[in-house]
Amino acid sequence: MFDVTVLGSANLDLVVRTERHPSPGETVLGDDFAEYPGGKGLNQAVAAARAGASTSFVGAIGTDDAGRTLRSVAEIEGIDLSQFVDRDNVPTGRALITVDHRGENSIVVVPGANATVVAPASISALVVLCQLEVPLDAVTHAFRAGRARGATTILNPAPAIQLPIELLRLCDIVVPNEHEVGLLGGVEALFDAGVATVVTTRGEQGIEIHTAAGEQHQIPAPRVPVVDTTGAGDTFCGALSARLAHGASITDAAEWAVAASALAVGRPGAIPSIPDAGATRRLLDQLSS
Ligand code: RIB
């Protein structure tokens, strides 16, 4: 049994740094360009693995250079890739990302092979973690398969869309950002659909936890220099899942994940910026001393 199984997207991120994002119809000059491994699913799998969880990844890439790069990145992390498939005649997913001088990003994803992701018939993991850059059917089946074997299911509803009630009923924990929670009708609507815990991420304001049982907790984010926010939410979700799988309470797991995502914004790129457990522990020790 794995600690964490992540089903989701794997993208090659094409990243331009620029002073400010262009308005519609406008051209601006970029400062530099770089390619990084990314994709919400793969970012979250790497974050879980670097937080110390045995992790498996369910995803799809094309048989192209980008796909080979992403596979080798995941291999280096020790992630189980038996359900990470190569698809002929379809390109690996790409994300076109602009990062401004404040580190804020805007992203357009071209799914490519991510649109072909399907869930395996059976998933054996303590936590199953999904996002929405892959087909909804795959997410629904992954949660069903995970729950059949007792997994905790965690949905990061990004990018934001209206979700069918059948899917929400299969979620134990939902981790939206401020924008996404509004689109889903708010925390109470998620409870009405059967979700037990909502963890809302609020960027530099930290996070809020609400449970259907009426508990509320806020965890502030440490003040850190921001270079690039890309993948910070994914780092949070992966680290949260890893700590929950290791038996932490939701507040302890979230405190760890807030520290991990604070470290992630300090460096460029999605996967290159994800901290390991040692770095996260050092930041937590520093914050508590
Ligand atoms: O959440 C950040 C990620 O969103 C990027 O790595 C990009 O690939 C898109 O999936």
Residues whose N, C-alpha, C, O or C-beta is under 5 A from the ligand:
A	BS01	RIB	N11 D13 G38 G39 K40 A95 T230 G231 D234 A270
